[in-house]
């Protein structure tokens, strides 16, 4: 089995510390202890607590961006591409809520506050993927507007993920409704309820 590079050990340790303690209560000493590496090694790869947090966020968002690119490339039509991209986004939040049920909201807020450029770049990348998928069927301005609505909708689902399956279902329903509305396709009629 190949040895994990020290830089990765430090980032993985920092992630676990942030998940366990939250952003505010995590210290470099916590990361040193968690990694079982020397303090100079941790400083070499992590820097300050804020720098360690930024590196963790950068790594996680880069992985998510690559997964979103892959989901868009693998999907068929616009609706399937949109759902694939937004599923990746939602699953990133689900993983954080699972890894840190006590501190997830704090960590999401800290990411926006301490690494706004990284979060904005990630969101912009997802918006471009959504716009590109929708632009296959509608004008660019409609695609751009729909992409914004879809991202806002998904962000709302990320705020409370205590019922993960409901969030996944709601994402699918919302994507179908918003995408079909943007594409001008009629939504299927609901099946009438049977009388009891």
C-alpha positions as CSV (number, residue, x, y, z in Angstrom):
1,X,0.0,0.0,0.0
2,X,1.5,3.4,-1.0
3,X,2.5,5.8,1.8
4,X,0.1,8.7,2.2
5,X,2.1,12.0,1.7
6,X,2.5,14.1,4.8
7,X,0.7,17.0,3.1
8,X,-2.4,14.8,2.7
9,X,-2.1,13.5,6.3
10,X,-2.1,17.1,7.5
11,X,-5.1,18.1,5.4
12,X,-7.1,15.0,6.4
13,X,-6.2,15.6,10.0
14,X,-7.3,19.2,9.8
15,X,-10.6,18.2,8.2
16,X,-11.3,15.8,11.1
17,X,-10.4,18.4,13.7
18,X,-12.6,21.0,12.1
19,X,-15.5,18.5,11.9
20,X,-15.0,17.4,15.6
21,X,-14.3,20.9,17.1
22,X,-15.8,23.4,14.7
23,X,-13.8,26.1,13.1
24,X,-13.5,28.5,16.1
25,X,-12.4,25.8,18.6
26,X,-9.8,24.0,16.4
27,X,-6.2,24.9,17.0
28,X,-3.0,24.0,15.2
29,X,-2.1,21.9,18.3
30,X,-5.2,19.9,17.6
31,X,-4.1,19.3,14.1
32,X,-0.5,18.3,15.2
33,X,-2.0,15.9,17.7
34,X,-4.4,14.4,15.2
35,X,-1.8,14.0,12.5
36,X,0.8,12.5,14.8
37,X,3.4,14.6,12.8
38,X,5.8,17.1,14.1
39,X,4.7,20.7,14.6
40,X,7.2,22.0,11.9
41,X,5.7,19.5,9.4
42,X,2.2,20.6,10.2
43,X,3.2,24.3,9.8
44,X,5.0,23.4,6.6
45,X,1.8,21.9,5.0
46,X,-1.0,23.7,6.9
47,X,0.4,27.1,8.0
48,X,-1.9,28.9,10.3
49,X,-5.4,27.6,11.3
50,X,-7.0,29.9,8.7
51,X,-4.6,28.7,6.1
52,X,-5.2,25.1,7.0
53,X,-9.0,25.7,6.7
54,X,-8.6,27.4,3.3
55,X,-6.5,24.5,2.1
56,X,-9.1,22.0,3.3
57,X,-11.9,24.0,1.6
58,X,-9.9,24.3,-1.6
59,X,-9.2,20.6,-1.8
60,X,-12.8,19.6,-1.1
61,X,-14.2,22.1,-3.6
62,X,-11.7,21.0,-6.3
63,X,-12.8,17.4,-5.9
64,X,-16.4,18.5,-6.0
65,X,-15.8,20.5,-9.1
66,X,-14.1,17.6,-10.9
67,X,-17.0,15.3,-9.9
68,X,-19.6,17.9,-11.2
69,X,-17.6,18.1,-14.5
70,X,-17.8,14.3,-14.7
71,X,-21.5,14.2,-13.9
72,X,-22.3,16.8,-16.6
73,X,-20.1,15.0,-19.2
74,X,-21.7,11.6,-18.4
75,X,-25.3,12.7,-18.5
76,X,-27.6,12.7,-21.5
77,X,-30.0,15.7,-21.8
78,X,-30.1,19.1,-20.1
79,X,-32.3,18.0,-17.2
80,X,-30.1,14.9,-16.5
81,X,-26.9,17.1,-16.6
82,X,-28.4,19.7,-14.2
83,X,-29.5,17.0,-11.8
84,X,-26.0,15.4,-11.9
85,X,-24.2,18.6,-11.2
86,X,-26.5,19.6,-8.4
87,X,-26.5,16.1,-6.9
88,X,-22.7,16.5,-6.5
89,X,-23.2,19.9,-4.8
90,X,-25.8,18.5,-2.4
91,X,-23.7,15.4,-1.6
92,X,-20.8,17.6,-0.6
93,X,-23.1,19.2,2.0
94,X,-24.5,15.8,3.0
95,X,-21.0,14.5,3.7
96,X,-20.2,17.5,5.8
97,X,-23.4,17.1,7.8
98,X,-22.6,13.4,8.3
99,X,-19.0,14.1,9.3
100,X,-19.9,17.0,11.6
101,X,-23.5,17.0,12.6
102,X,-22.8,19.5,15.4
103,X,-20.6,21.9,13.5
104,X,-21.7,21.6,9.8
105,X,-23.6,24.9,9.8
106,X,-20.7,26.7,11.4
107,X,-18.3,25.2,8.9
108,X,-20.4,26.1,5.9
109,X,-20.7,29.7,7.3
110,X,-16.9,29.8,8.0
111,X,-16.2,28.7,4.5
112,X,-18.2,31.6,3.1
113,X,-16.7,34.0,5.5
114,X,-13.0,32.9,5.4
115,X,-12.7,31.6,1.9
116,X,-15.2,33.7,-0.1
117,X,-13.0,33.6,-3.3
118,X,-12.9,29.8,-3.2
119,X,-16.6,29.5,-2.6
120,X,-17.4,32.0,-5.3
121,X,-15.1,30.3,-7.8
122,X,-16.8,26.9,-7.1
123,X,-20.3,28.3,-7.4
124,X,-19.4,30.1,-10.6
125,X,-18.0,26.9,-12.0
126,X,-21.2,25.1,-11.2
127,X,-23.3,27.9,-12.7
128,X,-21.3,27.6,-15.9
129,X,-22.0,23.9,-16.1
130,X,-25.7,24.4,-15.5
131,X,-25.9,27.2,-18.0
132,X,-24.1,25.1,-20.6
133,X,-26.5,22.2,-20.0
134,X,-29.6,24.4,-20.3
135,X,-28.2,26.4,-23.2
136,X,-28.5,23.2,-25.3
137,X,-32.2,23.9,-25.4
138,X,-32.9,27.6,-24.5
139,X,-31.3,31.0,-25.0
140,X,-28.3,32.0,-22.9
141,X,-30.2,34.5,-20.7
142,X,-32.9,32.0,-19.8
143,X,-30.2,29.4,-19.1
144,X,-28.3,31.9,-16.9
145,X,-31.4,32.8,-14.9
146,X,-32.5,29.2,-14.4
147,X,-28.9,28.3,-13.3
148,X,-29.1,31.0,-10.6
149,X,-32.5,29.8,-9.4
150,X,-31.3,26.1,-9.3
151,X,-28.2,27.0,-7.3
152,X,-30.2,29.0,-4.8
153,X,-32.8,26.2,-4.5
154,X,-30.0,23.7,-3.8
155,X,-28.3,26.0,-1.3
156,X,-31.6,26.1,0.6
157,X,-31.7,22.3,0.8
158,X,-28.1,22.3,2.2
159,X,-29.1,24.4,5.3
160,X,-30.8,21.5,7.1
161,X,-29.9,18.0,6.1
162,X,-31.3,16.0,9.1
163,X,-33.5,14.1,6.6
164,X,-31.0,13.3,3.8
165,X,-33.4,11.2,1.7
166,X,-36.1,14.0,1.8
167,X,-33.4,16.5,0.6
168,X,-32.4,14.1,-2.3
169,X,-36.1,13.7,-3.3
170,X,-36.7,17.4,-3.1
171,X,-33.7,18.1,-5.2
172,X,-35.0,15.8,-7.9
173,X,-38.4,17.3,-7.8
174,X,-37.1,20.8,-7.8
175,X,-34.7,20.2,-10.6
176,X,-37.5,18.7,-12.7
177,X,-39.9,21.6,-12.1
178,X,-37.3,24.4,-12.6
179,X,-35.6,22.8,-15.5
180,X,-38.9,22.0,-17.3
181,X,-40.1,25.5,-16.6
182,X,-36.9,27.0,-18.1
183,X,-37.0,24.7,-21.1
184,X,-40.7,25.4,-21.7
185,X,-41.6,21.7,-21.4
186,X,-44.9,21.0,-19.8
187,X,-44.7,19.3,-16.5
188,X,-46.4,16.0,-16.2
189,X,-49.9,16.2,-14.7
190,X,-50.1,14.8,-11.2
191,X,-51.9,11.5,-10.9
192,X,-55.4,12.2,-9.5
193,X,-55.9,10.7,-6.0
194,X,-58.1,7.7,-5.8
195,X,-61.2,8.1,-3.8
196,X,-61.2,5.9,-0.7
